[in-house]
Amino acid sequence: MANGAVTIKDVAREAQVSVATVSRALNGHDNVAGPVRQLVQEVAARLRYSPHAAARSLSSRRTQTLGVVLPDLYGEFFSELIRGIDGAARAAGQHLLVSSYHGDPEAQGRALQSMRGRVDGLLVLSPYAEQPGFLTDNLPQALPTVLINAHLPGADYPVLSIDDHAGAVAMTEHLLRAGHRRIAFIGGPALNFDARERLRGFRDAIAAHGDQAQGLEYPGDFDEASGHRAGLAMLADGTLPDAVFAANDMTALGCLYAFAQADVSVPGDVALAGFDDIPLARFVHPALTTMRVSIAHLGGQAMTRLMRLVEQTGHDDGIRQWLTPELVIRASCGAGEPGL
């Protein structure tokens, strides 16, 4: 190894496994035990082993590149998602081709079409994926594709989704158990699947408590500015709600700023909660109560599933995979001991 490039045989020797096991572990095959896969990846990283992309492409007729199409690249949610996607891809010696479309359906169509012939498979997060014909019109049928957070009953594409409805119910129930009765919800983009499911969960939880709970709704756009506007609107209404549940953490932070400008105490005057558990959520003051979504894990799982789909030449069980959010109680709702 000292006198030349590290080879797959060097990795196999160091990890004390076969060359075939190293190949399967680094290419995302599912017939490798988790501890063995982790060992191989650690040894490959330590030895700085890089599979010869040109040789692999010639033998497999693949580009060793996987595409990712997202609504945006701005914000902590997308940076965490990309972190997970990139980690899984790099561990398998794959390259990424990333594109965003900033909420424009025509731009997304062009982004999807631009991937043709350039990638072996594609990850797509899109509010337009559920529109009839959108994906089939813009993607080659044979291109392995995995969707993230899409509502496509009976679709031909495998889907990984956050259980947004269950998470929103859990947060609303937590606020109600804490004694809050007038709860405001700041929503997200109307076409966004996550936003719709979180709003549905909030409404269902409020309805389940009948006359004992009152739900208020304010528009939002999954960003700080819309959260700030919603906070100002609540202040202008004259009577603050007991608690505010924002559809994501960035919206909650914008609302927190509006309250701070008006000298409204959180949680003294009003409790505040978000959704996603972005890294910043624990470092603001007060630390934000939220529903933890392992965003990087979601990205990694989606990429791993895509690589398996590519290796299986398009075969997948087509089952939707759900990731359940976890309630994280911190100081913004008056918790005695902030969560980590």
C-alpha positions as CSV (number, residue, x, y, z in Angstrom):
1,M,0.0,0.0,0.0
2,A,2.9,2.3,0.7
3,N,4.2,2.2,-2.9
4,G,0.9,2.6,-4.8
5,A,-2.8,3.2,-4.8
6,V,-4.9,1.4,-2.3
7,T,-6.9,-1.4,-3.9
8,I,-10.0,-3.3,-2.9
9,K,-7.8,-6.2,-1.9
10,D,-6.0,-4.0,0.6
11,V,-9.4,-3.0,2.1
12,A,-10.5,-6.7,2.3
13,R,-7.2,-7.7,3.9
14,E,-7.4,-5.0,6.5
15,A,-11.0,-5.6,7.3
16,Q,-10.5,-9.4,7.2
17,V,-13.3,-10.0,4.8
18,S,-13.5,-11.2,1.2
19,V,-13.2,-8.9,-1.8
20,A,-16.8,-9.6,-2.7
21,T,-17.9,-8.5,0.7
22,V,-16.1,-5.2,0.3
23,S,-17.7,-4.7,-3.0
24,R,-21.2,-5.4,-1.7
25,A,-20.7,-3.2,1.4
26,L,-19.5,-0.2,-0.6
27,N,-22.1,-0.5,-3.3
28,G,-25.2,-0.5,-0.9
29,H,-26.2,-4.2,-1.2
30,D,-28.6,-5.3,1.5
31,N,-27.0,-8.8,1.9
32,V,-24.2,-7.4,4.2
33,A,-24.6,-7.3,8.0
34,G,-24.7,-3.8,9.5
35,P,-21.6,-4.2,11.6
36,V,-19.6,-5.6,8.7
37,R,-20.8,-2.8,6.4
38,Q,-19.7,-0.2,9.0
39,L,-16.3,-1.9,9.4
40,V,-15.7,-2.0,5.7
41,Q,-16.7,1.7,5.3
42,E,-14.4,2.7,8.2
43,V,-11.4,0.8,6.8
44,A,-12.0,2.2,3.3
45,A,-12.2,5.7,4.7
46,R,-9.0,5.2,6.9
47,L,-7.1,3.8,3.9
48,R,-8.5,6.5,1.6
49,Y,-9.7,3.8,-0.8
50,S,-11.5,5.2,-3.8
51,P,-13.1,2.7,-6.2
52,H,-11.9,3.2,-9.8
53,A,-14.9,5.0,-11.2
54,A,-13.9,4.6,-14.9
55,A,-13.3,0.9,-14.6
56,R,-16.6,0.4,-12.7
57,S,-18.4,2.4,-15.3
58,L,-17.0,0.4,-18.2
59,S,-17.8,-2.9,-16.5
60,S,-21.3,-1.9,-15.4
61,R,-22.3,0.7,-18.1
62,R,-23.1,3.0,-15.2
63,T,-22.1,6.6,-14.5
64,Q,-21.5,6.0,-10.8
65,T,-23.5,9.2,-10.4
66,L,-26.9,9.6,-8.6
67,G,-29.2,12.6,-9.1
68,V,-30.9,14.6,-6.4
69,V,-33.7,17.1,-7.2
70,L,-35.0,19.3,-4.4
71,P,-37.3,22.3,-4.0
72,D,-34.4,24.4,-2.6
73,L,-30.9,24.2,-1.2
74,Y,-31.4,27.0,1.3
75,G,-32.1,26.3,5.0
76,E,-31.1,23.8,7.7
77,F,-33.6,21.1,6.6
78,F,-32.1,20.9,3.1
79,S,-28.5,21.1,4.3
80,E,-29.2,18.3,6.8
81,L,-30.9,16.2,4.1
82,I,-28.0,16.7,1.7
83,R,-25.6,15.8,4.4
84,G,-27.3,12.4,4.9
85,I,-27.6,11.8,1.2
86,D,-24.0,12.7,0.5
87,G,-22.7,10.5,3.4
88,A,-24.4,7.4,2.1
89,A,-23.3,8.1,-1.5
90,R,-19.7,8.8,-0.6
91,A,-19.5,5.6,1.5
92,A,-20.5,3.7,-1.6
93,G,-18.1,5.5,-3.9
94,Q,-20.9,7.3,-5.7
95,H,-21.0,10.9,-7.0
96,L,-24.0,13.3,-6.7
97,L,-25.6,15.6,-9.2
98,V,-27.8,18.0,-7.3
99,S,-30.4,20.4,-8.8
100,S,-33.1,22.6,-7.3
101,Y,-36.1,24.4,-8.8
102,H,-37.2,27.0,-6.2
103,G,-40.8,26.1,-6.3
104,D,-41.3,26.5,-10.1
105,P,-42.9,23.4,-11.6
106,E,-41.6,24.1,-15.1
107,A,-38.1,24.5,-13.7
108,Q,-38.5,21.2,-11.9
109,G,-39.6,19.5,-15.1
110,R,-36.4,20.8,-16.8
111,A,-34.3,19.7,-13.8
112,L,-35.7,16.2,-14.0
113,Q,-35.2,16.0,-17.8
114,S,-31.6,17.3,-17.4
115,M,-30.8,14.1,-15.4
116,R,-31.5,11.8,-18.4
117,G,-28.5,9.8,-19.4
118,R,-26.3,11.5,-16.7
119,V,-27.3,9.5,-13.6
120,D,-28.0,5.9,-12.6
121,G,-30.8,6.8,-10.3
122,L,-32.7,9.7,-8.9
123,L,-34.0,11.0,-5.6
124,V,-36.9,13.5,-5.9
125,L,-38.5,15.7,-3.3
126,S,-41.3,17.5,-5.0
127,P,-44.8,18.9,-4.2
128,Y,-45.6,18.3,-7.9
129,A,-44.8,14.6,-7.9
130,E,-48.4,13.7,-7.0
131,Q,-49.8,15.6,-10.0
132,P,-51.0,13.1,-12.7
133,G,-48.3,12.5,-15.3
134,F,-45.8,14.9,-13.9
135,L,-43.1,12.2,-13.2
136,T,-43.9,10.0,-16.1
137,D,-43.7,13.0,-18.5
138,N,-40.3,14.1,-17.2
139,L,-38.5,10.9,-16.3
140,P,-37.5,7.8,-18.4
141,Q,-39.6,4.9,-17.2
142,A,-36.5,2.7,-16.7
143,L,-34.6,5.2,-14.5
144,P,-34.6,4.0,-10.8
145,T,-36.3,6.7,-8.8
146,V,-37.1,7.1,-5.1
147,L,-39.4,9.8,-3.8
148,I,-39.1,11.6,-0.5
149,N,-42.3,12.9,1.3
150,A,-44.7,12.4,-1.5
151,H,-48.4,11.3,-1.5
152,L,-48.8,8.8,-4.3
153,P,-51.2,6.0,-3.5
154,G,-50.6,3.1,-5.7
155,A,-47.6,4.7,-7.4
156,D,-44.8,2.7,-9.1
157,Y,-42.1,4.6,-7.2
158,P,-40.9,3.7,-3.7
159,V,-41.5,6.5,-1.2
160,L,-39.8,7.4,2.1
161,S,-41.9,9.7,4.2
162,I,-42.0,11.4,7.6
163,D,-45.2,10.5,9.5
164,D,-46.1,14.2,9.7
165,H,-49.7,13.6,10.7
166,A,-48.7,11.5,13.7
167,G,-46.0,14.0,14.7
168,A,-48.4,16.9,14.6
169,V,-51.0,15.0,16.7
170,A,-48.3,14.2,19.3
171,M,-47.2,17.8,19.6
172,T,-50.8,19.2,19.8
173,E,-51.6,16.6,22.5
174,H,-48.5,17.6,24.4
175,L,-49.6,21.2,24.4
176,L,-53.1,20.3,25.5
177,R,-51.8,18.1,28.3
178,A,-49.7,21.1,29.5
179,G,-53.0,23.0,30.0
180,H,-53.0,25.1,26.8
181,R,-56.5,25.5,25.3
182,R,-56.1,28.2,22.6
183,I,-53.5,26.9,20.3
184,A,-52.4,28.7,17.1
185,F,-50.9,26.8,14.2
186,I,-48.6,28.5,11.7
187,G,-48.8,26.5,8.4
188,G,-46.6,25.9,5.5
189,P,-46.8,26.1,1.7
190,A,-50.2,25.0,0.4
191,L,-48.7,22.5,-2.2
192,N,-46.2,21.0,0.3
193,F,-47.1,17.4,1.4
194,D,-45.5,17.8,4.9
195,A,-47.3,21.1,5.5
196,R,-50.7,19.6,4.6
197,E,-50.1,16.5,6.8
198,R,-49.0,18.6,9.8
199,L,-52.0,20.9,9.5
200,R,-54.3,17.8,9.2
201,G,-52.7,16.3,12.4
202,F,-53.2,19.6,14.3
203,R,-56.8,19.8,13.2
204,D,-57.5,16.2,14.1
205,A,-56.0,16.6,17.6
206,I,-58.0,19.8,18.2
207,A,-61.2,18.2,17.0
208,A,-60.7,15.2,19.2
209,H,-61.0,17.5,22.3
210,G,-64.2,19.1,21.2
211,D,-65.2,22.2,23.2
212,Q,-62.1,21.9,25.4
213,A,-59.7,23.2,22.7
214,Q,-59.7,26.0,20.2
215,G,-57.5,25.9,17.2
216,L,-56.3,29.1,15.4
217,E,-54.6,29.0,12.0
218,Y,-52.1,31.4,10.4
219,P,-50.5,31.1,7.0
220,G,-46.8,30.4,6.7
221,D,-44.2,29.4,4.2
222,F,-41.7,27.3,6.1
223,D,-39.3,30.2,6.6
224,E,-38.4,32.8,9.3
225,A,-40.1,35.7,7.5
226,S,-43.5,34.0,7.4
227,G,-43.1,33.0,11.1
228,H,-42.3,36.6,11.9
229,R,-45.4,37.8,10.0
230,A,-47.6,35.3,11.8
231,G,-46.2,36.4,15.2
232,L,-46.9,40.1,14.3
233,A,-50.5,39.1,13.3
234,M,-51.1,37.4,16.6
235,L,-49.8,40.5,18.5
236,A,-52.1,42.7,16.4
237,D,-55.1,40.5,17.2
238,G,-54.9,41.7,20.8
239,T,-55.2,38.4,22.6
240,L,-52.4,36.0,22.4
241,P,-53.0,32.3,22.2
242,D,-51.9,30.0,25.0
243,A,-49.4,28.3,22.7
244,V,-48.1,28.5,19.1
245,F,-47.3,25.4,17.1
246,A,-45.3,26.2,14.0
247,A,-45.2,23.8,11.1
248,N,-41.4,23.8,11.1
249,D,-38.6,25.1,13.2
250,M,-37.6,28.0,10.9
251,T,-41.1,29.3,11.1
252,A,-41.1,29.0,14.9
253,L,-37.8,31.0,15.1
254,G,-39.3,33.8,13.1
255,C,-42.3,33.9,15.4
256,L,-40.0,33.9,18.5
257,Y,-38.2,37.0,17.1
258,A,-41.6,38.8,16.7
259,F,-42.5,38.0,20.3
260,A,-39.1,39.1,21.5
261,Q,-39.4,42.5,19.7
262,A,-42.7,43.0,21.5
263,D,-41.3,41.9,24.9
264,V,-43.6,38.9,25.0
265,S,-42.1,36.2,27.2
266,V,-41.7,32.7,25.8
267,P,-42.8,30.5,27.6
268,G,-44.0,32.9,30.3
269,D,-46.7,34.6,28.2
270,V,-47.1,32.0,25.4
271,A,-45.6,28.6,24.7
272,L,-43.9,27.9,21.4
273,A,-43.1,24.7,19.5
274,G,-41.8,23.7,16.1
275,F,-41.2,20.7,14.0
276,D,-38.0,19.1,12.5
277,D,-35.5,19.6,15.3
278,I,-33.0,21.5,13.1
279,P,-29.5,21.8,14.8
280,L,-30.2,25.5,15.6
281,A,-33.4,24.6,17.7
282,R,-31.4,23.7,20.8
283,F,-29.2,26.7,20.7
284,V,-31.8,29.6,20.6
285,H,-33.1,31.1,23.8
286,P,-35.3,29.6,25.0
287,A,-34.4,26.3,23.4
288,L,-37.2,25.1,21.1
289,T,-39.6,22.3,21.9
290,T,-40.1,20.4,18.6
291,M,-40.8,17.1,16.9
292,R,-37.4,15.5,16.1
293,V,-37.1,14.3,12.5
294,S,-33.7,12.7,11.9
295,I,-33.3,14.7,8.6
296,A,-29.9,13.4,7.8
297,H,-31.0,9.9,8.5
298,L,-34.0,10.4,6.2
299,G,-31.6,11.4,3.4
300,G,-29.2,8.5,4.1
301,Q,-32.1,6.0,4.1
302,A,-33.4,7.4,0.8
303,M,-30.0,7.2,-0.8
304,T,-29.4,3.7,0.5
305,R,-32.7,2.6,-0.9
306,L,-32.0,4.2,-4.2
307,M,-28.6,2.4,-4.5
308,R,-30.3,-0.9,-3.8
309,L,-32.9,-0.1,-6.4
310,V,-30.1,0.6,-8.9
311,E,-28.3,-2.6,-8.1
312,Q,-31.5,-4.6,-8.4
313,T,-32.0,-3.1,-11.9
314,G,-35.1,-1.3,-10.9
315,H,-36.8,-4.0,-8.7
316,D,-38.3,-2.7,-5.4
317,D,-41.1,-3.8,-3.2
318,G,-42.7,-0.4,-3.7
319,I,-43.8,-0.1,-0.1
320,R,-43.9,3.3,1.5
321,Q,-41.4,3.5,4.4
322,W,-42.5,5.8,7.3
323,L,-40.1,7.6,9.7
324,T,-41.8,8.5,13.0
325,P,-40.9,11.9,14.6
326,E,-40.0,12.1,18.3
327,L,-41.3,14.7,20.8
328,V,-38.4,16.7,22.2
329,I,-39.4,18.9,25.1
330,R,-37.3,22.0,25.7
331,A,-37.6,25.3,27.5
332,S,-39.9,27.1,25.0
333,C,-42.9,25.2,26.4
334,G,-41.8,25.6,30.0
335,A,-40.0,22.3,30.4
336,G,-38.1,21.9,33.6
337,E,-35.2,20.1,32.0
338,P,-34.5,21.1,28.3
339,G,-34.2,18.1,26.0
340,L,-30.9,17.5,24.1
